[in-house]
Amino acid sequence: MKCVFTQGAILLLLLALAGCASSGAIRQATPITTGVRVSVDFALIQTSTALAGLETETNLLNDLVISGLRGSGVFGDVDGDPAAAGSSGGVKVAIKILEVKTITHDERSWAGAMAGRARILVQATVTDLSSGKPVETFESEGLSSGGSNLAGITDEAVQRAAEQVVAEVIRISRLTGP
């Protein structure tokens, strides 16, 4: 009987820890158009939303994707300014924020884990800059952790979504690159 209680306590602890971890995931990805060869000279990143009051999240997502792709070393240059592309080939990554559940630092401080988890859902469309042909469209979801007053705010969810976008764009470039 004691063993059952011990196993039950361990199971509850593991479930609680899994619920506290932040995460990100790619969902609903269209098949990659392998017939389109994509240059890795340049990546243009443009982030938008139709939702009101998300300027901070939009800018943060854009900056995180740009810095993540620059840090990967896969692309010759990565920028958010279309003029920077010049005549070089590459990809355009159009990111649109679809849904956001915000958790502020104050909400996390006051309510702790009871504030829930911040969430962001974005749709990214990767197109070839030269031809304008779509390469892939996918959704990326970011979830914040939910247990600590030092983490678990909207910025963390945005970071998880950005990491997923960066990873998928790198994967696409490797599958369709020269």
C-alpha positions as CSV (number, residue, x, y, z in Angstrom):
1,M,0.0,0.0,0.0
2,K,2.9,2.3,0.8
3,C,4.3,1.7,-2.6
4,V,1.1,2.9,-4.3
5,F,1.2,6.2,-2.4
6,T,4.8,6.7,-3.2
7,Q,4.2,6.0,-6.9
8,G,1.2,8.3,-6.8
9,A,3.2,11.1,-5.2
10,I,6.0,10.7,-7.8
11,L,3.4,10.8,-10.7
12,L,1.8,14.0,-9.3
13,L,5.3,15.6,-9.0
14,L,6.2,14.7,-12.6
15,L,2.9,16.0,-13.9
16,A,3.4,19.3,-12.0
17,L,6.9,19.7,-13.3
18,A,5.8,18.9,-16.9
19,G,3.0,21.5,-16.6
20,C,5.5,24.2,-15.5
21,A,7.9,23.8,-18.4
22,S,7.7,26.2,-21.3
23,S,7.4,24.7,-24.7
24,G,7.0,25.4,-28.4
25,A,5.7,23.3,-31.3
26,I,5.2,23.4,-35.1
27,R,1.6,22.7,-36.1
28,Q,-0.3,22.4,-39.4
29,A,2.7,22.6,-41.7
30,T,2.0,22.3,-45.5
31,P,4.3,20.0,-47.4
32,I,7.5,21.8,-48.4
33,T,7.6,22.6,-52.1
34,T,10.8,20.7,-53.0
35,G,10.7,21.8,-56.6
36,V,11.6,25.4,-55.6
37,R,15.4,25.8,-55.0
38,V,15.9,28.5,-52.4
39,S,18.9,30.7,-52.1
40,V,20.4,31.2,-48.7
41,D,21.9,34.6,-49.5
42,F,19.2,36.6,-47.7
43,A,16.3,36.1,-45.4
44,L,13.6,38.9,-45.1
45,I,11.6,38.7,-41.9
46,Q,8.3,40.6,-41.6
47,T,6.0,40.2,-38.6
48,S,2.5,41.5,-38.3
49,T,-0.8,41.1,-36.5
50,A,-4.4,42.2,-36.8
51,L,-4.8,42.0,-33.1
52,A,-4.8,45.3,-31.2
53,G,-2.2,46.3,-28.6
54,L,0.5,43.7,-29.5
55,E,3.2,46.1,-30.8
56,T,5.7,44.9,-28.1
57,E,5.1,41.2,-28.8
58,T,5.2,41.8,-32.6
59,N,8.6,43.6,-32.4
60,L,10.0,41.1,-29.9
61,L,9.0,38.2,-32.2
62,N,10.5,39.9,-35.2
63,D,13.8,40.7,-33.4
64,L,14.1,37.1,-31.9
65,V,13.6,35.5,-35.3
66,I,16.1,37.8,-37.0
67,S,18.7,37.3,-34.3
68,G,18.1,33.5,-34.3
69,L,18.6,33.2,-38.0
70,R,21.6,35.5,-38.0
71,G,23.1,33.4,-35.2
72,S,22.5,30.2,-37.1
73,G,25.0,31.2,-39.9
74,V,22.8,29.6,-42.5
75,F,21.9,32.8,-44.4
76,G,24.3,35.4,-45.7
77,D,22.2,38.2,-44.3
78,V,19.0,38.5,-42.3
79,D,17.0,41.7,-42.1
80,G,13.5,43.1,-41.6
81,D,14.0,45.8,-44.3
82,P,13.0,44.8,-47.8
83,A,15.5,47.3,-49.2
84,A,18.3,45.4,-47.6
85,A,17.6,42.4,-50.0
86,G,18.7,44.4,-53.0
87,S,18.9,42.0,-56.0
88,S,20.0,39.0,-54.0
89,G,18.0,35.8,-53.8
90,G,16.7,34.3,-50.7
91,V,13.5,33.7,-48.7
92,K,10.8,35.9,-47.2
93,V,9.4,34.8,-43.9
94,A,6.0,36.5,-43.3
95,I,4.9,35.9,-39.7
96,K,1.4,36.8,-38.6
97,I,0.4,36.6,-34.9
98,L,-3.0,34.8,-34.8
99,E,-3.7,34.4,-31.1
100,V,-2.2,35.6,-27.8
101,K,-3.0,34.9,-24.2
102,T,-0.9,37.4,-22.2
103,I,0.4,37.0,-18.7
104,T,2.0,40.1,-17.3
105,H,4.8,40.1,-14.7
106,D,2.3,41.6,-12.2
107,E,-0.2,38.8,-12.9
108,R,2.5,36.2,-12.4
109,S,3.7,37.9,-9.2
110,W,0.3,38.1,-7.7
111,A,-1.2,34.8,-8.8
112,G,1.8,32.6,-9.4
113,A,0.9,29.4,-11.1
114,M,-2.8,30.2,-10.8
115,A,-2.2,32.9,-13.5
116,G,-1.9,30.1,-16.1
117,R,0.4,30.0,-19.0
118,A,1.0,32.7,-21.6
119,R,0.4,31.4,-25.2
120,I,1.1,32.8,-28.7
121,L,0.1,31.2,-32.0
122,V,1.7,32.5,-35.1
123,Q,1.5,31.6,-38.8
124,A,4.6,31.8,-40.9
125,T,4.7,31.7,-44.7
126,V,8.1,31.1,-46.3
127,T,8.3,32.2,-50.0
128,D,11.1,32.4,-52.5
129,L,12.2,36.1,-52.9
130,S,13.1,35.7,-56.6
131,S,10.0,33.9,-57.8
132,G,7.4,34.7,-55.1
133,K,6.5,31.0,-55.0
134,P,5.4,29.7,-51.6
135,V,7.8,27.1,-50.1
136,E,5.9,26.3,-46.9
137,T,3.3,27.6,-44.5
138,F,3.2,26.5,-40.9
139,E,1.9,27.5,-37.4
140,S,4.2,27.8,-34.4
141,E,2.9,27.8,-30.9
142,G,4.8,29.1,-27.9
143,L,3.7,28.4,-24.3
144,S,5.3,29.9,-21.2
145,S,6.1,28.0,-18.0
146,G,3.4,28.4,-15.4
147,G,5.0,27.9,-12.0
148,S,7.4,30.7,-11.1
149,N,7.0,34.3,-10.5
150,L,10.3,34.9,-12.3
151,A,9.2,33.3,-15.6
152,G,6.1,32.4,-17.3
153,I,5.1,35.7,-18.9
154,T,4.2,36.5,-22.5
155,D,7.8,37.2,-23.5
156,E,8.7,33.6,-22.7
157,A,5.9,32.3,-24.9
158,V,7.0,34.6,-27.7
159,Q,10.6,33.3,-27.3
160,R,9.4,29.7,-27.6
161,A,7.4,30.5,-30.8
162,A,10.4,32.3,-32.3
163,E,12.7,29.4,-31.6
164,Q,10.3,27.1,-33.5
165,V,10.1,29.5,-36.5
166,V,13.9,29.7,-36.6
167,A,14.3,25.9,-36.5
168,E,11.7,25.4,-39.2
169,V,13.2,28.0,-41.5
170,I,16.6,26.4,-41.1
171,R,15.1,23.0,-41.8
172,I,13.4,24.4,-45.0
173,S,16.7,26.0,-46.2
174,R,18.5,22.7,-45.8
175,L,15.9,20.8,-47.7
176,T,15.5,23.3,-50.5
177,G,18.8,25.0,-50.6
178,P,21.4,24.9,-53.3
